[in-house]
Amino acid sequence: IYVGNENVTSGGYWTTDSAGNVTQYNEEGKPSNNYIHYNTATNTPTLHNATIKESVSMDTSTFIAGAAIGVHNQRGAAELTVALEGTNTIAEVGKGIYVLASSTGGATLTITGDGSLDASARQTGIWVQSNNGNGALFIQNAKVEATGTTGYGVNVQSSNSSTAALTVDGGSLTASGSPGILYDSTGSGTVPKKTALTISNSAIVDARGGGIGAGLLLDLKEVSPVGNSVGIVFDGNQSTVYGNVTLQEDLTIGEGESLTLDDGASLNAENHNVIVDGGTLDESLKTSLGDSVKYTPAITTESLPDGIVGTSYNQTLAATGSDAITWSVSGSLPAGLSLNGNTGAITGTPTVTGSSTFTVTAQNSYGSDSRELSV
């Protein structure tokens, strides 16, 4: 097992700095912050506010070169549990976390803890690969983001006669790439014998940045949550609530996005909000959520009438949205006019002939909208 370019198989502590360098810690006790600890008894590296921007070197004679965290078993199953504490970052590497069973046995990665991880890589953010067995990724309670800037956010691979499985139990997974989440079988790009997406404890799987699919990139097959799943899945711009879900944090539905209920499902906002920022909710959701649905501002004023020098001017900007909306302007209003930030009224007496172009912004507690206008 490697973390950064360090072979951590024998256990111990390593520190990280803001540049993402990984350095062995040789003092007594443990570092106070920004460290990695590998427990050999449990095969668990713990990331504690760690930043990793180094990767496994090409001269390590393994197939996991280029990975920030890499595990390779050439003769059997490859298994790893990563525990998260605080805020952790992987960036500027070829692969984020790569678990590989290249010969026999399955490949399994479990990410757990109450912390977060943002794993960004050129190829794949998180990659679990078994050449001759099952591939499985489990996320338990943690908040995980995985991005592949030229590849996949998450890739779960198995042999074509085995199962590729993704399970999110509490917490969340946000995956971005082309696609965001890919299931496939090693070497052939075909759909594994079985694909499984399981969500529970009101987890969120967010693949708005690329969608979810299985098999060949040019002919991806749909992967739907298994029965009795409880959570929310964004497959591209379409999101669905499965089971009886309680929100763990605010949820935003953006432009072009939709949120619907699966048959028999329900969504309890608890003390959180569903924020509509240009997206749509089905009518049953609007009704059941009531005041927990909040709308970002949308400016409805499309133009303003011209004014006359020396004559009083009074026009009020309009916008839809929840709660109190405040206004601001960037650029210059015509000389002699001013904007009331609470009411949106543009008032005063113009003093100079000419044309003025400016941008007005409407803002509330949930978002903002801007529009260029001229007088």
N, C-alpha and C positions, 0 to 999 in steps of 0.2 A: 504494500500500500504506500502510495506517495501522496504528500500534500505539498503543493508548490513543487519545488524540485528536490524536496527532502524525502528520503526513505524513512518513514516513521514506524516501520514494522516492529521495532524493538520497544516502542512506547516512549512516553515522556512529554515534555512541553516544548512548544515552539512559539515565538512571538511574531507578530506581524506589525508593519508600520503603514503609514498612510499611502506609501508608494506600492504596497502590496508585496513587499519582500518578506520571505519566511526564514526565520533564523532560530537555530536550536538554542534553548534556554538551559544554561548549565549551572545556574545558581540554586541554592536550596529553596524548598518550598515551591510556590507557583507564582507566575507573573500576576500583577494586579489587574491587568486589563489587556485587551487586544492579543489574544493568544489562541493556540490550538493545543488540545491535549488528546493524546491517543492512548486509550485503555486497551491493552492487549488481551485482558481476560474476557472482555465483552466485545472486542472488535469494533470499538466505537470511538471515532474522533469527535470531540466536542469543540465547536467553534464558539468562541466567546468574544463578540465584537471584533471579529477577525476580517481582514482584507487580504485577499489572495489574488495576485496578478502575475505570479510565476507559474510555470507549467512543467510537467515531467519532460526531461530532456530526451532528445532523440537518441542519445548514446546509452540509455538505460537498458537496452535489449528487451524491451517490453512492447506490447501492442497498445499501451495507454499513453504513449508520448503525446504531448500537447494538452493533456488534461490538467486542470488545477488540482483536482482530487481524483486519483485513479487507483482502481483495484483490479488486479488481473490474476486469475487462477488458470494455469495451463493444464491442470490435471483433474479438475473437479469444479464443484459449485463455487461461485463468487458471491459472497454476501457481505453487506456492510450496513451499519446503522450510523447515521450522522445526527448528533444532538446539537440543537441550536440554542444559544443563550444570547440575548441582546440582538443587535443588528449586524448582519454579516454580509459580505460582498465578495463575489467572484467576478472578475472582468479581465479583458484584454488577453484572453487565452483562446486556444483552438476549441477545447471542450471544457465545460464546467465541471460536472461530476460524471465520471465514466466507470461503470462496473461491467467487467467483461469475463465471461466464462467461455473460453475459446475452444475447448475440446469436449468435455463432458459436463453434465450437471447444469442446473439453472443459475440465473443471475438475479439477485434480489437487492434492492436498495430501499432502506427505510429512513425517512427523515422525520425527526420527532423533536419535541421540546416546545417551549413557549416563546421562542425567539423567531427571527425572520432571516431569510436568505434571498438575496438577489443574485442569481447566477446568469451572467451574460457571457456569451462566447461566440466566436465567429461561426463555428460549425453547429454545435448543439449545446444547449444549456445543461440538460440532464439526459444522459444516455445509459440505458440498461440493456445489455446485449448477452443473450445466450445463443450459442451456435447450435446446440444440440439438446435444448431443454426449454423450460419455461422462463419467461422474463417478467419481472414484477417490480413495480414501484409503489411503495406505501408512504403516504404523508399523514402524520398523526398530530393534529392540533397546531402545527407550525404554519407560518405564513411564508409561502415559497413563490418566488418569481423566477421563471426560466425563459431565456431569450436566446435564439439562434439568429444572428444577424444575416447569415447567408444560408442557413439550414433550418433546423427544427428547434422549437423551444424544448419539447420533451420527445424522446424517441424510446419506445419500449419494443424490443425485438425478442423474438423467440424462434425456434425452428418451425418449419411450416407444418409440423405435426403436433405442435404444443400450444400453450396458452400465453398470450401477452396480456398483462393485467395492470390496471392503474386503479389504486384505491386511495381516496381522500376521506379521512375520518376526522371531522372537525377541522378547523383552520381553513386554509385556502391554497389553491394553486392557480397562478396566472401564467399562461404560456403564450409566447409570441414567436412566430416564425412562419415558414412556408412548408407544411402547415404548423400551427402552434403545437399540436399534439399528434404524433404519428405512431400508429401500430403497424409493424410489418414483420415479415419473416426474413431471417438472415440470408443475404446473398441473392435472393430472388425478387425481393420487393413485392411479394404476394401477401395476401391476407393470411395470418396465422390460422391454425385450425380453430382456435377460439380466441375472441377478444373480449375483454371484460372492463367496464368502467363502473366502479362502485363508489357511491358517495353516501356519507352518513353523518349524523350529528350536525345537520344544517351546514355542511361544508359548501364551499363555492369553488367550482372549476371554471375558470375564466379564460376562454380561448378566443376572445374577440379579436386578438391579433393574429389571426391565421386559421382558426377553425380546428376541427377534430376529424381525423379520417384514418382509414386503414388500407394498406396495400400500395399499389403503384401511384405515384404522384399525379399522373395524368388521368387516373381513374380511381380516385379515392372512394372507399366504401364508408357508409355511415356507421358510427359507433354510438349506440344509445346506452344510457345507464341501465344496469340490471334492475330487476324487480325489487321492490321494497327499498329503493334508494331514497335518501332524505337529504335534499340539498338543492342547489341551483347550478345549472350547467349553461354556460354561454358557448354555443357552437357558432362561431362567426358572430353575426349581429343578432341572431335569434337566441333568446334565453328562455329556459323553462324551469319552473319550480316543480320538484318531485317530492311527494310525501308531504308531511306536516312540518314546515320549516319555520324556525325562529331566527330572525336576522341577528347576526353577531356584530355587524357594523353597518353604517349607511351604505346604500346601494344606489349607484347612479346609472341611469338609462340614457345614453347619449343619442345624438343625431343618427337617424336611420336604424336604431336598435329597438327591439321589442322585448317585452317580458310577458309570458303567458303561464297559465297553470296547466299542469298535466291533469288527466282525469283523477278526481278525488283528492287533489293536492290543495294545500292552503299555505298562506304566508302570514306569519305573525310578526309585525314590525318590532314588537317589544318597545324599547325606548329609542329605537332608531327610525330612520326615514328612508323612503324610496324617493330619490331625487330624479325628476324627469327633466333632462336637459336636451330637449328636442326629440326624444324618443316617444314610444307609445306603450301604454299598458292596456290589457284587455279590461272590459267594463267590470267584470266580476272582481278583479283585483282592485280597481279604483273604489268600488263600493266597500269591499271588505277592509281595506286599509284606511279609508276615511281621511282624517287629518294627518296621517303619517305620510301621505303623498305630498311632496313639495315640488314646486316648479321654479326653475331658474327664470330670470327675466327674459322676455322676448320683446324687443322694441317694435312697436306697431306704427310709429310715426315714420312715414316714407319720405316726406319732404317738408320744407318750411316755406311759407310765403315770403316774398321780398318785402322790405321796409322802405320807408321814405325818410330822408334826412330831415330832422326837426319834428317828426311826427312820432307820437308814442307807439311802441311796439310791444305786443303781449301774445306769446304763443306758448302752450304747455305741451311738453313731450309726453308721449303715452307709451306704456309697456304693460304686458301681462306678466304675472308671476306671483309667487307666494309672499305673504308677509310684507313688511315695509321695504320699499325700493328707494334707493338713493341714486342721485345723478352726479356725474362729473363730466368735464369737457377737457379735451386736449386740442391744442391748436388755438387760434384766436377767433373769438366771436367778433362781430362787427363792433367797431368803436362805439361806446355808449351803451352796449347791451351786456347783461350778466345773466348767469344761470343760478336759480335757486336749487341747491342740492337736495332739498327735502321734497319739493313739489314738482321739479322738472320744468318750472316756468322760466322762459327766456323773456326778460322784460328790459325796458329802458327806452331811451330815445337815440336813434342813430345820429352820429355827428359827422360821418365822412362817407362820401359816395364811393362805391366799389363793391367787390365781391369777396366774401370770406368763406373758406372751407374749413371745417373742423370735425372732430369725432366726439360723439357723445357716448357715454357708457352708463348703463343701468345696472345696478348691483343689489343683490340681497344676500341673505345668509348662505345661499346654496349655489350661487354662481353669478355670472354677469353676461351681458350682451352689449356689443358696440355697433355703431352705425355712423358712416360718414354723411354729413349733411352740409348744405351751403345756403347762404342767404345773400 
